[in-house]
Amino acid sequence: MAQAFRQAFPLIRKDTLHWFPGHMGKGLRQMQQKLKSVDCVIEIHDARIPLSGRNEDFRYTIRGVKPHILVMNKKDLIPRGSASKIVERIKDSDDCEHVLFTNCKDQQCEGVRKLLPLAKKLIVNSNRYHRSELGEFCIMIIGVPNVGKSSLVNILRNKHLHKKSASAVGAVPGITRTVLNRIKISANPPIFVLDTPGILTPKIGNNETGLKLALCGCLQDHLVGPVVIADYLLFRFNLEEDFRYVEFMGLEKPSDNIIEVLTAGAKMLNKSLKVKTVMGEISIRPDIETAAHYLLKAFRKGEFGPKMLDKL
C-alpha cells in the first residue's frame, strides 16, 4: 500500500511571522527620504517565491513614483520554463512591465548584462524633474532580506567598473541594516546605486507565505526554528513525491516524521549532544538541529534540483 503523507502543514506561532525589527522601519524611512535623489528603483526578489513575500508596501511608498525594474534572482534554482509563467502571472496581477531573471553568482548572466542598459533607457525616457540637468544617474536597490541585493550591487560594480565589491554579503538575512552611501557602478555615464536593508512587510499574509520565506532564508532561521523549517521542507518533498532526501539523510525509506528524518541525519553526520537529565545524569542524544541546518543548506544551494515554491 502507498505510504500516506500529510496534505496540509500545521499552523505555527502567529508572532513568528510578524517579524519587523527596528532597523527595517528605520531603513524604510531612510529609503523614502532618499527618493528625491533617485532616478530608478530596482526591486530584487527570489525567483523561487516570485509571488510570496514581495513587500506590497513598496508599491505605494517606494517604487510607484519612479521607473521600476523587477529582478527575479537565483534563476538557476528554478525549473526550466518557469520564467515565462512568472512574467505572465506578475503582469496579470501587478503594474510591473519590466522583469529580468538573474543569477548574481554568474558574471556572464544575460539578465545582469541587460539590467543597466534597461535602467538607463527607462531613466532617459522618464521625467526626472529637478534631476534632469544632472549628468549622473542614481538607482535604489530594494527587496526583502537575503535575496541578493548586495550581490547584485557588487556584480554590477565588478562588471562595469572592474572594481572590487563594495557591499557586504552573506547567507544570513540582515547583513545590510541601513541605507548605505552611494556606490559607483558605472563611469560613462556616472551611475550610482543605493544598497538598502531587506524590508519585510510588517505583517506576513499567512502561515505558508512565512514558511516559504523562511525556507528560502529570507527570515533568520532561529525566528521560526530550523526544525520547523526543515519539517516544512519535508512536507513539500513528500507532497511532490520528491524522495531525494531519503539517501541524503541516511534513511531507508521516505518518512513524514521530521524527528525520524533528522535523527537519521544526525547519526549519519555523527553529530550528538550531551544533555543533563533531571536526575543529573548525562544523556547522549542526536543533534537534530545541526541535521536540520544541514538539510536546509543543501536545499538553499539547489542540491535537490530546481524548485518552485509558489503555484503559478
C-alpha positions as CSV (number, residue, x, y, z in Angstrom):
1,M,0.0,0.0,0.0
2,A,1.3,3.5,-0.9
3,Q,2.5,5.5,2.1
4,A,0.2,8.3,3.2
5,F,1.7,11.7,3.7
6,R,0.4,15.0,5.2
7,Q,-1.7,17.0,2.8
8,A,-1.5,20.2,5.0
9,F,1.1,21.7,7.2
10,P,0.1,22.6,10.8
11,L,0.0,26.3,11.8
12,I,3.0,27.7,13.7
13,R,3.0,30.6,16.2
14,K,1.5,33.7,14.7
15,D,4.0,36.1,16.3
16,T,6.8,34.2,14.4
17,L,5.6,35.6,11.1
18,H,5.2,39.2,12.1
19,W,8.9,40.0,12.2
20,F,9.6,43.6,11.6
21,P,12.8,44.7,13.5
22,G,13.6,48.3,14.3
23,H,16.2,48.5,11.6
24,M,13.6,47.7,9.0
25,G,11.3,50.5,10.0
26,K,14.3,52.9,10.1
27,G,15.5,51.6,6.7
28,L,12.1,52.2,5.1
29,R,12.0,55.8,6.4
30,Q,15.5,56.4,5.0
31,M,14.6,55.0,1.6
32,Q,11.6,57.3,1.4
33,Q,13.7,60.3,2.4
34,K,16.2,59.5,-0.4
35,L,13.6,59.0,-3.2
36,K,14.1,62.6,-4.4
37,S,17.7,61.8,-5.3
38,V,16.8,58.5,-7.1
39,D,16.1,58.1,-10.8
40,C,15.1,54.4,-10.9
41,V,14.1,51.6,-8.5
42,I,15.3,48.0,-8.9
43,E,13.3,45.6,-6.8
44,I,15.0,42.2,-6.4
45,H,13.3,39.1,-5.3
46,D,13.9,35.3,-5.0
47,A,12.7,33.6,-8.2
48,R,11.6,30.5,-6.2
49,I,8.9,32.6,-4.5
50,P,8.0,35.2,-7.2
51,L,4.7,35.9,-5.6
52,S,5.2,35.2,-1.9
53,G,6.8,37.8,0.3
54,R,7.0,40.7,-2.1
55,N,6.5,43.7,0.1
56,E,3.3,45.3,-1.1
57,D,4.1,48.5,0.8
58,F,6.8,49.2,-1.8
59,R,4.1,49.6,-4.4
60,Y,2.8,52.7,-2.6
61,T,5.8,54.0,-0.8
62,I,8.9,53.4,-3.0
63,R,8.5,52.0,-6.5
64,G,5.3,53.6,-7.6
65,V,6.8,57.0,-8.3
66,K,9.9,56.1,-10.2
67,P,10.9,53.9,-13.2
68,H,10.8,50.3,-11.8
69,I,12.5,47.1,-12.8
70,L,11.7,43.8,-11.1
71,V,14.7,41.4,-10.9
72,M,14.0,37.7,-10.1
73,N,17.3,36.5,-8.7
74,K,18.5,32.9,-8.3
75,K,17.1,31.8,-11.6
76,D,19.5,28.9,-11.6
77,L,17.4,27.4,-8.7
78,I,14.0,27.3,-10.6
79,P,12.8,24.8,-13.2
80,R,13.2,25.5,-16.9
81,G,10.2,27.1,-18.4
82,S,9.2,28.8,-15.1
83,A,10.4,32.3,-16.1
84,S,7.7,32.9,-18.8
85,K,5.0,31.7,-16.4
86,I,6.3,34.0,-13.7
87,V,6.3,37.0,-16.0
88,E,2.7,36.2,-17.2
89,R,1.5,36.0,-13.6
90,I,3.2,39.1,-12.5
91,K,1.9,41.2,-15.4
92,D,-1.6,39.9,-14.8
93,S,-1.6,40.9,-11.1
94,D,0.9,43.7,-10.9
95,D,1.8,47.0,-12.6
96,C,5.4,45.9,-13.4
97,E,6.3,45.9,-17.0
98,H,10.0,45.2,-16.8
99,V,11.0,41.8,-15.3
100,L,14.5,40.3,-15.6
101,F,15.9,37.0,-14.3
102,T,19.4,36.9,-12.9
103,N,22.0,34.7,-11.2
104,C,24.2,37.1,-9.3
105,K,26.9,34.4,-9.0
106,D,27.4,34.3,-12.8
107,Q,29.4,37.2,-14.3
108,Q,28.1,36.2,-17.8
109,C,24.4,36.2,-16.7
110,E,22.2,37.6,-19.5
111,G,19.8,39.3,-17.0
112,V,22.8,41.0,-15.3
113,R,24.0,42.1,-18.8
114,K,20.7,43.6,-19.7
115,L,19.9,45.3,-16.4
116,L,22.0,48.5,-16.7
117,P,21.1,49.3,-20.3
118,L,17.4,48.9,-19.5
119,A,17.8,51.1,-16.4
120,K,19.5,53.8,-18.5
121,K,16.8,53.7,-21.1
122,L,13.9,54.0,-18.6
123,I,15.7,56.9,-16.8
124,V,16.4,58.8,-20.0
125,N,12.7,58.4,-21.1
126,S,11.3,59.4,-17.7
127,N,10.6,62.9,-16.3
128,R,13.5,63.5,-13.9
129,Y,12.2,66.9,-12.8
130,H,14.9,68.6,-10.7
131,R,17.4,65.9,-11.7
132,S,17.1,66.3,-15.4
133,E,20.2,68.6,-15.8
134,L,22.4,66.2,-13.8
135,G,24.9,64.2,-15.8
136,E,24.7,61.2,-13.4
137,F,22.0,58.6,-12.5
138,C,21.1,57.2,-9.1
139,I,19.4,53.8,-8.7
140,M,17.9,52.4,-5.5
141,I,18.0,48.6,-4.9
142,I,15.2,47.3,-2.8
143,G,13.8,43.9,-1.7
144,V,13.1,41.5,1.1
145,P,16.1,40.2,3.1
146,N,18.7,37.8,1.6
147,V,17.5,37.8,-2.0
148,G,20.8,39.1,-3.4
149,K,20.6,42.9,-3.3
150,S,24.2,43.4,-2.2
151,S,25.4,40.7,-4.6
152,L,23.7,42.5,-7.4
153,V,25.4,45.8,-6.5
154,N,28.8,44.0,-6.4
155,I,28.4,42.2,-9.7
156,L,27.4,45.4,-11.5
157,R,30.3,47.2,-10.0
158,N,32.7,44.4,-10.9
159,K,31.3,44.2,-14.4
160,H,31.1,47.8,-15.4
161,L,33.8,49.4,-13.3
162,H,36.1,46.4,-12.8
163,K,36.3,47.3,-9.2
164,K,36.2,45.1,-6.1
165,S,33.0,44.5,-4.1
166,A,31.7,47.4,-2.1
167,S,28.7,45.9,-0.3
168,A,28.9,43.1,2.4
169,V,27.1,39.9,1.5
170,G,26.3,36.8,3.5
171,A,23.9,33.8,3.7
172,V,22.2,35.3,6.7
173,P,19.4,37.8,6.2
174,G,20.0,41.3,7.7
175,I,23.6,41.9,6.6
176,T,22.7,45.3,5.3
177,R,21.0,47.2,8.1
178,T,20.9,50.8,6.8
179,V,20.7,52.7,3.5
180,L,24.3,52.9,2.5
181,N,26.1,55.8,0.9
182,R,26.1,55.9,-2.9
183,I,28.1,53.2,-4.6
184,K,29.5,53.9,-8.0
185,I,28.9,51.1,-10.5
186,S,29.5,52.8,-13.9
187,A,31.6,55.6,-15.2
188,N,30.0,56.6,-18.6
189,P,27.6,57.9,-17.7
190,P,28.3,58.0,-13.9
191,I,25.8,55.7,-12.3
192,F,25.5,55.2,-8.5
193,V,23.3,52.8,-6.5
194,L,22.0,52.8,-3.0
195,D,22.0,49.4,-1.4
196,T,19.3,49.1,1.2
197,P,18.3,46.8,4.1
198,G,15.9,44.0,3.3
199,I,12.4,45.1,4.3
200,L,9.7,42.6,5.0
201,T,6.0,43.6,5.2
202,P,5.1,44.3,8.8
203,K,2.5,41.5,8.7
204,I,3.2,38.5,6.6
205,G,-0.1,37.5,5.0
206,N,-0.4,33.9,6.0
207,N,1.3,30.9,7.6
208,E,2.6,29.3,4.3
209,T,4.0,32.6,3.0
210,G,6.0,33.0,6.1
211,L,7.3,29.4,5.9
212,K,8.3,29.9,2.2
213,L,10.2,33.0,3.2
214,A,11.9,31.1,6.0
215,L,12.8,28.1,3.7
216,C,14.4,30.5,1.2
217,G,16.4,32.1,4.0
218,C,14.6,35.5,4.0
219,L,13.8,35.1,7.7
220,Q,16.6,34.2,10.2
221,D,16.3,30.5,11.0
222,H,16.1,31.0,14.7
223,L,13.0,33.1,14.4
224,V,10.9,30.2,13.1
225,G,13.2,27.4,14.2
226,P,15.4,25.2,11.9
227,V,13.5,22.1,12.8
228,V,10.1,23.7,11.9
229,I,11.5,25.0,8.6
230,A,13.1,21.5,7.9
231,D,9.7,20.0,8.6
232,Y,8.0,22.3,6.1
233,L,10.7,21.3,3.6
234,L,10.0,17.6,4.3
235,F,6.2,18.3,3.9
236,R,6.9,19.8,0.4
237,F,9.2,17.0,-0.6
238,N,6.6,14.3,0.2
239,L,3.8,16.3,-1.3
240,E,5.7,16.5,-4.6
241,E,6.9,12.9,-4.3
242,D,10.5,14.0,-4.4
243,F,12.3,11.5,-2.3
244,R,15.9,12.5,-2.9
245,Y,16.1,13.4,0.8
246,V,16.0,9.7,1.7
247,E,19.5,8.9,0.7
248,F,20.8,12.4,1.5
249,M,19.7,12.0,5.2
250,G,20.7,8.3,5.5
251,L,17.2,6.9,5.7
252,E,16.0,3.6,4.4
253,K,12.6,4.9,3.1
254,P,10.6,8.1,2.9
255,S,9.2,9.4,6.2
256,D,6.6,12.0,7.2
257,N,8.2,12.4,10.7
258,I,10.8,15.2,10.8
259,I,12.3,13.9,14.1
260,E,12.9,10.5,12.5
261,V,14.5,12.2,9.4
262,L,16.7,14.5,11.5
263,T,17.7,11.7,13.9
264,A,18.9,9.6,10.9
265,G,20.7,12.6,9.5
266,A,22.4,13.4,12.8
267,K,23.6,9.8,13.1
268,M,24.9,9.8,9.6
269,L,26.8,13.1,10.3
270,N,28.0,11.7,13.7
271,K,26.5,14.7,15.4
272,S,25.3,14.3,19.0
273,L,24.6,16.4,22.1
274,K,25.3,15.7,25.8
275,V,22.2,16.5,27.7
276,K,21.9,16.6,31.5
277,T,18.7,14.8,32.7
278,V,16.6,16.0,35.7
279,M,18.4,13.2,37.7
280,G,21.7,14.8,37.0
281,E,22.8,12.0,34.6
282,I,24.4,12.7,31.2
283,S,22.4,11.5,28.2
284,I,23.7,11.4,24.6
285,R,21.1,12.5,22.0
286,P,21.2,13.0,18.2
287,D,21.9,16.7,17.3
288,I,18.7,17.2,15.3
289,E,19.2,21.0,15.0
290,T,22.6,20.5,13.2
291,A,20.9,17.9,10.9
292,A,18.1,20.5,10.2
293,H,20.7,23.1,9.2
294,Y,22.4,20.5,7.0
295,L,19.2,19.7,5.1
296,L,18.2,23.4,4.8
297,K,21.7,24.4,3.5
298,A,21.5,21.7,0.8
299,F,18.1,22.9,-0.3
300,R,19.1,26.5,-0.5
301,K,22.1,25.7,-2.6
302,G,20.0,23.7,-5.1
303,E,21.3,20.3,-4.2
304,F,17.9,18.8,-4.6
305,G,17.4,20.3,-8.0
306,P,15.4,23.3,-9.2
307,K,12.3,24.1,-7.2
308,M,9.3,26.5,-7.5
309,L,7.6,27.1,-4.2
310,D,4.8,29.3,-5.4
311,K,1.9,27.9,-7.6
312,L,1.8,29.7,-10.9
